[in-house]
Amino acid sequence: MAEDMKQAALDYHANPRPGKISVELTKPAVTARDLSLAYSPGVAEPVREIARDAELAYKYTAKGNLVAVISNGSAILGLGNLGPLASKPVMEGKSLLFKRFAGVDSIDLEVESESPQAFIDTVKRIAVTFGGINLEDIKAPECFEIERALIDLCDIPVFHDDQHGTAIVTVAGMLNALELAGKEVDQARMVCLGAGAAAISCTKLLISCGMKPENILMLDSKGVIQSERTDLNQYKAAFAVESDCRTLDDAIENADVFLGLSGPNLLSPEQLSRMAKNPVVFACSNPDPEIKPEKAVEARPDVIMATGRSDYPNQVNNVLGFPFIFRGALDVRASKINEEMKVAAAYALKELAKEPVPQDVLDAYGLDSLEFGRDYIIPKPMDARLLGAVSAAVAKAAVDTGVARAEYPAHYPMKSMDDIAY
C-alpha cells in the first residue's frame, strides 16, 4: 500500500473520534418520565414479560436486530495470527458494513481463548444477547469445529463469513461465468488451489449447486489431495479423489475452472494457457491474486476472470452477501442459516447480475454502461437492489425449510433501507 494510503487509513480510524462504530439511542431520554420508562421502575414490566415468554425479547429489546461479530484474531485478513486485539479494526469494520448495507445493528467482540473449546464456551454463554453471530477471521481447521459446535449449541444463526460468505459470492459469479463460457456446471472440471476454510466451503457449495465431486481436484501446500495421501485431516480427506495428478502443473491440464484461495502468483501464464477453451479463473488471493488479470488476458484472451480486488472487474466481495443474509435470517427469526439459504443467496446474486444496471450504480463507479458479460458476472456492492433480492431469497428459503420462527414479512421484498421493519 502506498504511504499516503497507509496514512489515510490510520487517519480514517483515528479521527475525529477513534473507531468506526458507536451506540445510538432509539427512545427519548429527555424527561424524568422518559427515564422512569427506560429504567426503573418501568423497565420491570418488559422484564416480567420476557421471563414469562422468552420470545418476547424480540418485541421488547434490540435482540432481533443485533448481530455480534466475533473473532479470536487467529487469521486476520491476509495478516495471519495477530491476536484478538489486533483484529478489532476488522471486526468494527464488519459491524460498519452490517449497518451501512442492511440496517443491522452490530457490535464487535474479540475473545482471548486458549483453545477452540474455550472460545466455544465463551460464545455460547453470551449468545442469548444476540439475534445472530457472525464468526470472523478464525483459522482453519479450528473454525470448522467452532462453527459446527456453536450451530448445535445456539438457537440463533451462527455464520462463519470467511467460509460461507466467500462461497456464496464465488458460486454466484462462477455459475454466471460457466454460463457465459458455454459450460454446464455438472460437466465442468475444476482445480481448486487452496484447502483452507474458504476453499472447502466454496467447493461444498458448488457441489450443492451441481458440480460433481469427481470433477474437482483440490490442492494444498503439499499438492493434489488424492486418495493415496495419509497426511490429510478430516476436512481435506472429504475431497480426496483417485487421481494420477500430483501437482498444479498436472491438474491444470484442460481444466475448465481454476479457483484460487491460496497465495500470490501461484498460477503461471503457461499453466493458464493449457486450460480448456473459455477458461474460468477466480484468482481470489488478496491483495495479490494467483495470477494478475493483465497476465491472464495476455496468456488467454478468452479467459473469464474474477479477483478479490476492487480495481478489477468481477470482485468477489463478501459485502455482497453477509449483510443481506443476516437481514433475511433475522427478519424471519431463523434458528440457523442452512445450506438451502446459502444456495438461495447465491442464486439471487447470480440473477441480479443479469438485470439492467440502474443509473445510480453506474454513477457510483464512474461508468457509462454495464451489462451482464465477461466483465460483469457479479453485482456491484453499491447496488441497492441487493437488500431486496438477497434478503428475500434467504428469508423465503428459511420459511420453506422450516427454520423460521416468524412468517415471511409482508413488506418483502424491500426496495430500500426505509422498508426495514425493526
C-alpha positions as CSV (number, residue, x, y, z in Angstrom):
1,M,0.0,0.0,0.0
2,A,1.3,3.5,-0.9
3,E,2.5,5.6,2.0
4,D,-0.3,8.2,1.5
5,M,-2.9,5.5,1.6
6,K,-1.4,4.0,4.8
7,Q,-1.6,7.3,6.5
8,A,-5.1,8.0,5.2
9,A,-6.2,4.6,6.6
10,L,-4.7,5.5,10.0
11,D,-6.3,8.9,10.0
12,Y,-9.7,7.5,9.0
13,H,-9.7,5.2,12.0
14,A,-8.4,7.8,14.5
15,N,-10.3,10.9,13.6
16,P,-12.5,12.7,14.5
17,R,-13.0,10.1,17.2
18,P,-11.4,6.6,17.5
19,G,-13.0,3.6,15.8
20,K,-15.8,3.2,13.3
21,I,-19.0,2.4,15.3
22,S,-21.0,3.8,18.3
23,V,-24.2,3.2,20.2
24,E,-27.3,5.3,19.4
25,L,-30.5,5.8,21.4
26,T,-33.7,4.7,19.9
27,K,-36.0,6.1,22.5
28,P,-36.4,9.6,24.0
29,A,-34.4,10.2,27.2
30,V,-35.2,13.8,27.9
31,T,-37.7,13.9,30.7
32,A,-38.0,12.3,34.1
33,R,-40.8,10.2,32.8
34,D,-38.7,9.0,29.9
35,L,-36.0,7.8,32.3
36,S,-38.6,6.1,34.5
37,L,-39.8,4.2,31.5
38,A,-36.4,3.4,30.2
39,Y,-35.1,2.2,33.5
40,S,-36.5,1.9,37.0
41,P,-39.4,1.4,37.7
42,G,-40.8,1.0,34.1
43,V,-38.2,-1.5,32.9
44,A,-39.6,-4.1,35.3
45,E,-42.6,-4.6,33.0
46,P,-40.7,-6.0,29.9
47,V,-38.5,-8.0,32.3
48,R,-41.6,-9.8,33.7
49,E,-42.9,-10.3,30.2
50,I,-39.7,-11.8,28.9
51,A,-39.4,-14.0,32.0
52,R,-42.9,-15.3,31.2
53,D,-42.2,-15.8,27.4
54,A,-38.6,-15.7,26.1
55,E,-39.8,-14.9,22.6
56,L,-41.0,-11.5,23.8
57,A,-37.3,-10.5,24.0
58,Y,-37.7,-9.9,20.2
59,K,-40.6,-7.5,20.9
60,Y,-39.2,-5.5,23.9
61,T,-35.4,-5.5,23.2
62,A,-33.0,-4.9,20.4
63,K,-32.1,-8.6,20.2
64,G,-33.9,-9.3,16.9
65,N,-31.7,-6.8,15.0
66,L,-28.4,-7.3,16.8
67,V,-25.5,-9.4,15.4
68,A,-22.2,-10.0,17.2
69,V,-19.1,-10.1,15.1
70,I,-16.8,-12.4,17.0
71,S,-13.1,-13.3,16.4
72,N,-10.1,-14.7,18.2
73,G,-7.8,-12.9,15.7
74,S,-6.1,-16.2,14.6
75,A,-6.5,-15.5,10.9
76,I,-6.8,-11.7,10.3
77,L,-7.4,-10.9,6.6
78,G,-4.1,-11.9,5.0
79,L,-2.1,-10.9,8.0
80,G,-2.2,-14.2,10.0
81,N,-2.5,-14.8,13.7
82,L,-2.0,-11.4,15.3
83,G,-4.3,-11.9,18.2
84,P,-7.8,-10.7,19.2
85,L,-7.0,-7.1,20.0
86,A,-5.3,-6.5,16.6
87,S,-8.4,-7.9,15.0
88,K,-10.7,-5.2,16.4
89,P,-10.4,-2.7,13.5
90,V,-11.6,-5.5,11.2
91,M,-14.4,-6.5,13.4
92,E,-15.5,-2.9,13.8
93,G,-15.4,-2.6,10.0
94,K,-17.6,-5.6,9.7
95,S,-20.1,-4.0,12.1
96,L,-20.0,-0.8,10.0
97,L,-20.9,-2.8,6.9
98,F,-23.8,-4.6,8.6
99,K,-25.3,-1.2,9.5
100,R,-24.5,0.6,6.2
101,F,-25.8,-2.0,3.8
102,A,-28.6,-3.8,5.7
103,G,-29.6,-1.7,8.7
104,V,-28.4,-4.5,11.1
105,D,-27.1,-3.3,14.4
106,S,-23.8,-5.0,15.2
107,I,-21.1,-5.0,17.9
108,D,-17.7,-6.5,17.7
109,L,-16.4,-8.9,20.3
110,E,-12.8,-10.1,20.5
111,V,-12.2,-13.2,22.5
112,E,-8.9,-14.3,24.2
113,S,-9.2,-18.1,24.2
114,E,-6.5,-20.7,24.9
115,S,-8.4,-23.4,22.9
116,P,-11.3,-23.8,20.5
117,Q,-13.4,-25.2,23.3
118,A,-12.8,-22.1,25.4
119,F,-13.9,-19.9,22.5
120,I,-17.0,-22.1,22.0
121,D,-17.9,-21.9,25.7
122,T,-17.5,-18.1,25.8
123,V,-19.6,-17.5,22.8
124,K,-22.3,-19.9,23.9
125,R,-22.6,-18.1,27.2
126,I,-23.3,-14.7,25.6
127,A,-25.3,-15.9,22.6
128,V,-28.6,-15.2,24.3
129,T,-27.9,-11.4,23.9
130,F,-28.0,-11.5,20.1
131,G,-30.2,-12.3,17.2
132,G,-27.2,-13.7,15.2
133,I,-23.5,-14.4,15.4
134,N,-21.0,-13.7,12.6
135,L,-17.7,-15.5,13.2
136,E,-14.7,-13.9,11.6
137,D,-11.0,-14.4,11.0
138,I,-10.7,-17.7,12.8
139,K,-8.0,-20.1,11.4
140,A,-8.7,-23.5,9.8
141,P,-9.2,-26.2,10.8
142,E,-10.4,-24.9,14.2
143,C,-13.0,-22.7,12.5
144,F,-14.9,-25.8,11.3
145,E,-15.1,-27.3,14.8
146,I,-16.0,-23.9,16.4
147,E,-18.8,-23.2,13.9
148,R,-20.3,-26.7,14.0
149,A,-20.4,-26.7,17.8
150,L,-22.0,-23.3,18.0
151,I,-24.6,-24.1,15.5
152,D,-25.6,-27.1,17.6
153,L,-25.5,-25.2,20.9
154,C,-27.2,-21.9,19.9
155,D,-30.8,-21.3,18.7
156,I,-29.8,-18.3,16.6
157,P,-27.9,-18.1,13.3
158,V,-24.2,-18.7,13.6
159,F,-22.3,-18.0,10.3
160,H,-18.6,-18.0,9.7
161,D,-18.4,-15.5,6.9
162,D,-14.8,-16.3,5.8
163,Q,-16.2,-19.7,4.8
164,H,-19.7,-19.2,3.6
165,G,-19.8,-15.5,2.6
166,T,-16.9,-16.1,0.3
167,A,-18.5,-19.3,-1.0
168,I,-21.9,-17.7,-1.8
169,V,-20.4,-14.8,-3.8
170,T,-17.9,-17.1,-5.5
171,V,-20.6,-19.6,-6.5
172,A,-22.9,-16.8,-7.9
173,G,-20.1,-15.5,-10.1
174,M,-18.9,-18.9,-11.0
175,L,-22.3,-20.1,-12.3
176,N,-22.6,-17.0,-14.4
177,A,-19.1,-17.4,-15.7
178,L,-19.7,-21.0,-16.7
179,E,-22.9,-19.9,-18.5
180,L,-21.0,-17.3,-20.5
181,A,-18.3,-19.9,-21.3
182,G,-21.0,-22.3,-22.6
183,K,-20.3,-24.9,-20.0
184,E,-22.6,-26.9,-17.7
185,V,-21.8,-26.9,-14.0
186,D,-22.2,-30.7,-13.8
187,Q,-19.7,-31.2,-16.6
188,A,-17.1,-28.6,-15.6
189,R,-13.7,-29.8,-14.3
190,M,-12.3,-27.5,-11.6
191,V,-8.9,-27.1,-10.0
192,C,-9.1,-25.5,-6.5
193,L,-5.7,-24.2,-5.3
194,G,-6.1,-23.9,-1.5
195,A,-7.6,-26.1,1.1
196,G,-8.5,-23.7,3.9
197,A,-11.8,-22.6,5.2
198,A,-12.9,-20.6,2.2
199,A,-11.7,-23.2,-0.4
200,I,-13.6,-26.0,1.4
201,S,-16.8,-24.0,1.8
202,C,-16.7,-22.8,-1.8
203,T,-16.2,-26.3,-3.1
204,K,-19.0,-27.7,-0.9
205,L,-21.5,-25.0,-2.1
206,L,-20.5,-25.6,-5.7
207,I,-21.3,-29.3,-5.2
208,S,-24.7,-28.3,-3.7
209,C,-25.3,-26.3,-6.9
210,G,-24.5,-29.3,-9.2
211,M,-20.7,-29.6,-9.6
212,K,-19.6,-33.3,-9.4
213,P,-17.1,-34.1,-6.7
214,E,-15.2,-36.4,-9.1
215,N,-14.6,-33.4,-11.4
216,I,-12.8,-31.4,-8.7
217,L,-9.1,-31.5,-7.8
218,M,-8.2,-29.6,-4.7
219,L,-4.6,-28.8,-3.8
220,D,-2.9,-27.8,-0.5
221,S,0.7,-26.8,0.0
222,K,1.8,-30.5,-0.5
223,G,0.0,-31.0,-3.8
224,V,-3.2,-32.6,-5.0
225,I,-5.5,-34.0,-2.4
226,Q,-5.8,-37.6,-3.6
227,S,-6.8,-40.9,-2.1
228,E,-3.2,-42.2,-1.6
229,R,-2.2,-39.4,0.8
230,T,-2.1,-40.3,4.5
231,D,-1.5,-36.8,5.9
232,L,-5.0,-35.4,5.4
233,N,-7.2,-34.1,8.2
234,Q,-10.9,-35.0,8.1
235,Y,-11.9,-31.8,6.3
236,K,-9.4,-32.3,3.5
237,A,-10.0,-36.0,3.3
238,A,-13.6,-35.4,2.2
239,F,-12.2,-34.1,-1.1
240,A,-9.6,-36.8,-1.8
241,V,-10.2,-38.4,-5.2
242,E,-8.4,-41.1,-7.1
243,S,-6.0,-39.3,-9.5
244,D,-2.6,-39.6,-11.1
245,C,-2.2,-35.9,-10.7
246,R,0.2,-34.7,-8.0
247,T,1.0,-31.1,-8.8
248,L,-0.8,-28.0,-10.1
249,D,1.1,-28.5,-13.3
250,D,-0.6,-31.9,-13.6
251,A,-4.0,-30.9,-12.5
252,I,-4.4,-27.7,-14.7
253,E,-4.3,-29.6,-18.0
254,N,-7.6,-29.0,-19.8
255,A,-9.4,-27.8,-16.7
256,D,-12.4,-25.6,-17.2
257,V,-12.2,-23.7,-13.9
258,F,-9.4,-22.5,-11.7
259,L,-10.4,-21.4,-8.2
260,G,-7.5,-19.8,-6.2
261,L,-7.8,-19.2,-2.5
262,S,-4.1,-19.6,-1.7
263,G,-1.4,-17.0,-2.4
264,P,0.0,-14.6,-4.9
265,N,1.4,-15.5,-8.3
266,L,0.9,-19.3,-8.0
267,L,-0.7,-19.8,-11.4
268,S,1.6,-19.2,-14.3
269,P,0.6,-17.9,-17.7
270,E,1.9,-21.1,-19.2
271,Q,-0.3,-23.2,-16.9
272,L,-3.3,-21.0,-17.7
273,S,-2.6,-21.5,-21.5
274,R,-3.2,-25.2,-21.0
275,M,-6.7,-24.9,-19.6
276,A,-9.8,-25.6,-21.7
277,K,-11.5,-23.2,-24.1
278,N,-13.0,-20.2,-22.3
279,P,-11.3,-20.9,-19.0
280,V,-12.9,-19.5,-15.8
281,V,-10.3,-18.2,-13.4
282,F,-11.2,-16.9,-9.9
283,A,-7.9,-15.7,-8.5
284,C,-9.0,-14.6,-5.1
285,S,-5.8,-14.3,-3.1
286,N,-5.8,-10.8,-1.7
287,P,-4.3,-8.3,-2.2
288,D,-2.2,-10.1,-4.8
289,P,-4.1,-12.7,-6.9
290,E,-2.8,-16.1,-8.0
291,I,-2.3,-14.5,-11.4
292,K,-2.7,-10.9,-12.3
293,P,-5.6,-10.1,-14.8
294,E,-3.2,-8.4,-17.2
295,K,-1.1,-11.6,-17.5
296,A,-4.1,-13.8,-17.6
297,V,-5.7,-12.0,-20.5
298,E,-2.3,-11.9,-22.3
299,A,-2.0,-15.6,-22.0
300,R,-5.6,-16.4,-22.7
301,P,-7.7,-13.7,-24.3
302,D,-10.8,-15.9,-23.9
303,V,-10.5,-16.0,-20.1
304,I,-13.4,-15.1,-17.8
305,M,-11.8,-13.8,-14.6
306,A,-12.6,-12.6,-11.1
307,T,-10.4,-11.5,-8.2
308,G,-10.8,-10.2,-4.7
309,R,-9.8,-6.7,-5.7
310,S,-12.0,-3.7,-6.3
311,D,-9.7,-2.2,-9.0
312,Y,-10.5,-5.1,-11.4
313,P,-13.8,-6.3,-12.8
314,N,-15.8,-9.0,-11.1
315,Q,-14.7,-8.5,-7.5
316,V,-15.5,-11.4,-5.1
317,N,-16.6,-9.2,-2.2
318,N,-18.3,-10.7,0.9
319,V,-20.2,-7.5,1.4
320,L,-22.5,-8.7,-1.4
321,G,-23.6,-11.5,0.9
322,F,-23.4,-11.4,4.7
323,P,-25.4,-8.1,5.5
324,F,-28.3,-9.3,3.4
325,I,-28.1,-13.0,4.5
326,F,-28.4,-11.9,8.1
327,R,-31.1,-9.4,7.3
328,G,-33.3,-12.1,5.8
329,A,-32.5,-14.6,8.6
330,L,-33.2,-12.0,11.3
331,D,-36.5,-10.9,9.8
332,V,-38.0,-14.4,10.0
333,R,-36.2,-15.2,13.2
334,A,-34.3,-18.2,11.7
335,S,-32.7,-20.6,14.1
336,K,-29.8,-21.2,11.7
337,I,-28.5,-20.4,8.3
338,N,-28.8,-23.7,6.4
339,E,-27.5,-24.9,3.1
340,E,-30.7,-24.0,1.3
341,M,-30.5,-20.4,2.5
342,K,-26.9,-20.2,1.2
343,V,-27.9,-21.6,-2.2
344,A,-30.8,-19.2,-2.4
345,A,-28.5,-16.3,-1.7
346,A,-26.1,-17.4,-4.4
347,Y,-28.8,-17.7,-7.0
348,A,-30.2,-14.3,-6.0
349,L,-26.8,-12.8,-6.7
350,K,-26.5,-14.7,-9.9
351,E,-29.8,-13.5,-11.3
352,L,-29.3,-9.9,-10.1
353,A,-26.2,-9.6,-12.3
354,K,-28.3,-10.3,-15.4
355,E,-30.7,-7.4,-14.7
356,P,-30.3,-3.9,-16.2
357,V,-27.9,-1.9,-14.0
358,P,-29.5,1.3,-12.5
359,Q,-28.0,4.7,-13.3
360,D,-27.1,5.4,-9.7
361,V,-24.9,2.3,-9.7
362,L,-23.2,3.4,-12.9
363,D,-22.7,6.9,-11.3
364,A,-21.2,5.3,-8.1
365,Y,-18.5,3.6,-10.2
366,G,-18.0,6.3,-12.8
367,L,-19.2,4.1,-15.6
368,D,-21.2,4.9,-18.7
369,S,-22.7,1.4,-19.1
370,L,-22.5,-2.0,-17.5
371,E,-24.2,-5.2,-18.6
372,F,-24.0,-8.9,-18.0
373,G,-21.0,-10.3,-19.7
374,R,-17.3,-11.3,-19.1
375,D,-16.6,-8.1,-17.2
376,Y,-19.8,-8.2,-15.2
377,I,-20.7,-11.5,-13.6
378,I,-21.2,-10.4,-10.0
379,P,-23.3,-7.4,-8.9
380,K,-21.6,-4.3,-7.6
381,P,-21.6,-3.7,-3.8
382,M,-23.2,-0.3,-4.1
383,D,-26.3,-1.8,-5.8
384,A,-29.2,-1.0,-3.5
385,R,-31.2,-3.9,-5.1
386,L,-29.1,-6.4,-3.1
387,L,-31.1,-5.6,0.0
388,G,-34.3,-6.7,-1.5
389,A,-33.1,-9.6,-3.7
390,V,-30.8,-11.5,-1.3
391,S,-32.7,-10.9,1.9
392,A,-36.0,-12.0,0.3
393,A,-34.4,-15.2,-1.1
394,V,-32.8,-16.1,2.2
395,A,-36.0,-15.4,4.2
396,K,-38.1,-17.5,1.8
397,A,-35.6,-20.4,2.0
398,A,-35.7,-20.2,5.8
399,V,-39.5,-20.4,5.8
400,D,-39.6,-23.1,3.2
401,T,-37.1,-25.3,5.1
402,G,-38.8,-24.9,8.5
403,V,-36.1,-23.0,10.3
404,A,-38.0,-19.7,10.5
405,R,-39.9,-18.8,13.7
406,A,-41.8,-16.0,12.1
407,E,-43.8,-15.6,8.8
408,Y,-42.3,-14.3,5.6
409,P,-42.5,-10.5,6.2
410,A,-45.4,-8.6,4.5
411,H,-43.0,-5.8,3.5
412,Y,-40.7,-8.1,1.5
413,P,-39.1,-7.7,-0.9
414,M,-37.7,-4.5,0.4
415,K,-36.9,-1.6,-2.1
416,S,-34.7,0.4,0.2
417,M,-33.4,0.7,3.8
418,D,-36.6,2.7,4.6
419,D,-38.6,-0.6,4.2
420,I,-36.7,-2.3,7.1
421,A,-39.2,-3.1,9.9
422,Y,-37.4,-3.3,13.1
